[in-house]
Amino acid sequence: MQYLGEILSVVAAILWAFAVILFKKSGESVHPIALNLFKNIFAMALFIATILILDIQFIQDLSTTFYLYLFLSGVIGIGVGDTLFLKSLNLLGAGLTGIVYCLYAPFVIIFSVLLLNETLTILQVFGVFLIVLAILIATYKRGKSQIKRERILLGILLAIFANIAFATGIVIIKPLLGHTPILWATLIRLIGGIFSLFIILIFLPERRKIIKSLTIRSSFPYTISGSFIGTYLAMLVWLAGIKYTQVSIASTLNQTNTIFIFLFASIILKEPIDWKRSTGVLLAILGVALVTLG
């Protein structure tokens, strides 16, 4: 089927955007660490079942270093990154978080330049500038705001660190992904993320309260459906997308999730639409396109 990869990439973006809305609703009562732990354990079980169905070997003939890099990638990108992302989602709301999330692509490019000796073009630099400008425009408020200025700044800061963690987690395993099934690599990363979250919980005095937040019944539908759609289904569709089209094209189309997050946040969460947020979304998408394709 022509354009199958492109269609799947957009579908993955829609699925992820809807999952973000579900995580936002769940996060109103569930602690970010507890939500992250649940969604990863839930997804791990589904990935194990999928790997069994596809008859992929659980033990790959790879070096210990390879395993460690995948595990560390999960610790950084999933354990730390996803927790920070979920917290920023609570602080900023879905629409603004979606715009700040566009920093992921620039950080991947920058870390690829620093760690993998890849090159950076003028168009990519301009793309980064547009994304930063988009964030400044979308979050600028005069006088009193519905969301306090300090809350916005903290949310942006956490979202930036989340994107740094996401990008670091991907870049350190980028050279390895061509040598192993991506589903299997995703499973190892999930295990790393789950392990790190358990370690974090051990040192938190309020760990029982954090875990207990998962038992709030009103959040069940959002937590379970968000985990299935965002952590499992969107990942499978995304993997199918990059199989049938160029990675650069798939990545750009995936980033349209910002538009869908913006729309879903307005329709479902009743978050406001104004010219600043609309301009921010457009600039962010244009910036991502330049960073990815430039």
Order of alpha helices (4+ residues) and beta strands (2+ residues): alpha-alpha-alpha-alpha-alpha-alpha-alpha-alpha-alpha-alpha-alpha-alpha-alpha-alpha-alpha
